[in-house]
Each structure stands twice: as C-alpha cells, then as structure tokens.
Amino acid sequence: MSSVERAFTSDEVTRFTSVSRRRLAHWLDKGVLSADVDEARGRGRARLCSFANLVEVRVALWLRAHVSVQLLREVVAALRRRGLAYPLAEVSAAVVDGPIRSRVPVLMADGSWEEPLTGQIVMELVVPVGQLSAFK
C-alpha cells in the first residue's frame, strides 16, 4: 500500500459520510468496499480507511440508492479485475434503468463510457437542441 497521510476509523467514516455502521460493516465484509489502511483482521483491531475509501463510501451510498447491493458488488469486482485499486473513487458512474435490470456504465480513463460487467461500449450522443426546432 502507498503511504497514507491520514487514516480514518470506522466511527469517523460513519460521521463524515453518513453511512450507518451496520451498512459500512456489511459492505466491508462483502467486498463492496475495502479499508485499505488496515482491514482489522483479528480481535481488538480497528479498521482504518484512507481518504479514497471515504470517497468510495459516498459513491457507494449514491449508487445503492439506485441499484441493488448485488449489482454494486459485481460492478466493483469487475473494475478491480481491471486493476483499479479504488474503483468507486477512480471512475465516474451513471445508472441506466433497463426493463429487467439497471446498468452502471462508467467513464474510463481513456474517456470512453463502458458497462464494466459486459465490456460493452456506451455511445455518447449529443443532440443539438437548436436544430430540433426545424422538425416541428
């Protein structure tokens, strides 16, 4: 792990991000998030998080309001397999509601939008609104 300027305890994470202790513990246990400073393996040790982990918690809270924990976990796992250390802090994400299941396309480092579970490229279209008035 790289050097960390400041480590945050679980109590600080809950206070700064408004995540409940129970939800934070669940996400850490299920691998949705990680406490990269100290995972607290063993009795009597506190989990310690970096600032990037705090950002991930806030993004996870926003995404969880729109998608299931299962989909959130799958997206994070897919991004980690691509080598992202802090998946939810390193990409921009969107939620696209589908007829059966929502999708979470992310903005990759190369500037392309991609659906991380399938690898499908998401096209960006810009429609010049001024030209639409000609079709009235």
C-alpha positions as CSV (number, residue, x, y, z in Angstrom):
1,M,0.0,0.0,0.0
2,S,1.2,3.5,-0.7
3,S,1.8,6.0,2.1
4,V,-1.3,7.4,3.5
5,E,-1.4,10.9,5.0
6,R,-4.4,10.3,7.3
7,A,-6.2,7.2,8.3
8,F,-9.9,7.3,9.3
9,T,-11.6,5.0,11.9
10,S,-15.0,3.4,11.2
11,D,-16.5,5.9,13.6
12,E,-15.0,8.8,11.5
13,V,-16.1,7.2,8.3
14,T,-19.7,6.9,9.5
15,R,-19.6,10.5,10.8
16,F,-18.1,12.0,7.6
17,T,-20.1,10.1,5.1
18,S,-23.5,9.5,6.9
19,V,-23.3,5.7,6.2
20,S,-24.6,3.6,9.1
21,R,-22.1,1.4,11.0
22,R,-24.1,-1.7,10.1
23,R,-24.1,-0.9,6.3
24,L,-20.4,0.0,6.4
25,A,-19.5,-3.3,8.1
26,H,-21.7,-5.2,5.7
27,W,-20.1,-3.6,2.6
28,L,-16.6,-4.2,4.0
29,D,-17.4,-7.8,4.8
30,K,-18.9,-8.5,1.4
31,G,-16.1,-6.8,-0.5
32,V,-18.1,-3.9,-1.9
33,L,-15.6,-1.6,-0.1
34,S,-12.2,-2.1,1.5
35,A,-10.4,-0.5,4.3
36,D,-7.0,-0.2,2.7
37,V,-5.0,1.2,5.6
38,D,-5.9,-1.7,7.9
39,E,-8.5,-4.4,7.3
40,A,-8.6,-5.1,11.1
41,R,-8.0,-8.9,10.8
42,G,-8.1,-10.2,14.3
43,R,-9.7,-9.4,17.6
44,G,-9.4,-5.9,19.1
45,R,-8.2,-4.1,15.9
46,A,-9.9,-1.2,14.3
47,R,-10.5,-0.9,10.6
48,L,-8.7,2.1,9.2
49,C,-9.7,3.8,5.9
50,S,-7.9,6.2,3.5
51,F,-9.5,9.3,2.0
52,A,-10.0,7.4,-1.2
53,N,-12.1,4.9,0.8
54,L,-14.2,7.8,2.1
55,V,-14.9,8.8,-1.5
56,E,-15.8,5.2,-2.3
57,V,-18.3,5.1,0.6
58,R,-20.0,8.3,-0.6
59,V,-20.3,7.0,-4.2
60,A,-21.5,3.6,-3.0
61,L,-24.2,5.3,-1.0
62,W,-25.4,7.2,-4.1
63,L,-25.3,4.1,-6.3
64,R,-27.0,2.0,-3.6
65,A,-30.0,4.4,-3.7
66,H,-30.4,3.4,-7.4
67,V,-29.2,-0.2,-7.7
68,S,-29.0,-3.4,-5.7
69,V,-26.1,-4.4,-3.4
70,Q,-25.5,-7.4,-5.7
71,L,-25.1,-5.2,-8.8
72,L,-22.9,-2.7,-6.9
73,R,-20.7,-5.6,-5.7
74,E,-20.5,-7.0,-9.3
75,V,-19.5,-3.6,-10.8
76,V,-16.8,-3.1,-8.1
77,A,-15.4,-6.6,-8.7
78,A,-15.3,-6.1,-12.4
79,L,-13.5,-2.8,-12.0
80,R,-11.0,-4.3,-9.6
81,R,-10.3,-7.1,-12.1
82,R,-9.2,-4.3,-14.5
83,G,-6.7,-3.1,-12.0
84,L,-8.4,-0.2,-10.3
85,A,-7.4,0.0,-6.7
86,Y,-10.3,2.3,-5.7
87,P,-12.9,1.5,-8.3
88,L,-15.7,3.8,-7.0
89,A,-13.2,6.7,-6.4
90,E,-11.4,6.4,-9.8
91,V,-14.3,6.4,-12.3
92,S,-17.5,8.4,-12.9
93,A,-20.6,6.3,-12.8
94,A,-24.1,6.6,-14.1
95,V,-27.2,4.5,-13.6
96,V,-29.3,3.4,-16.6
97,D,-32.6,1.8,-15.8
98,G,-33.4,-1.2,-18.0
99,P,-36.5,-3.2,-18.5
100,I,-35.1,-6.1,-16.4
101,R,-32.1,-4.8,-14.7
102,S,-30.3,-1.4,-14.2
103,R,-26.9,-1.0,-15.7
104,V,-24.0,1.1,-14.3
105,P,-21.8,2.4,-17.1
106,V,-18.6,4.1,-16.0
107,L,-16.3,6.7,-17.6
108,M,-13.0,5.0,-18.1
109,A,-9.6,6.7,-18.0
110,D,-9.4,6.9,-21.9
111,G,-12.6,9.0,-21.9
112,S,-15.0,6.2,-23.1
113,W,-18.1,5.1,-21.3
114,E,-18.2,1.3,-20.7
115,E,-20.5,-1.1,-19.0
116,P,-18.0,-3.0,-16.8
117,L,-19.9,-6.2,-16.4
118,T,-20.2,-6.9,-20.2
119,G,-17.4,-4.7,-21.6
120,Q,-20.0,-3.1,-23.8
121,I,-19.1,0.4,-25.0
122,V,-21.7,3.0,-24.3
123,M,-22.2,5.6,-27.1
124,E,-22.5,9.2,-26.2
125,L,-24.8,11.2,-28.4
126,V,-25.0,15.0,-28.4
127,V,-28.2,16.3,-29.9
128,P,-28.1,20.0,-31.0
129,V,-31.3,21.2,-29.4
130,G,-31.4,24.3,-31.6
131,Q,-31.7,22.1,-34.7
132,L,-34.6,20.1,-33.3
133,S,-37.0,23.1,-33.8
134,A,-36.7,22.5,-37.6
135,F,-38.6,19.2,-37.1
136,K,-41.7,20.7,-35.6
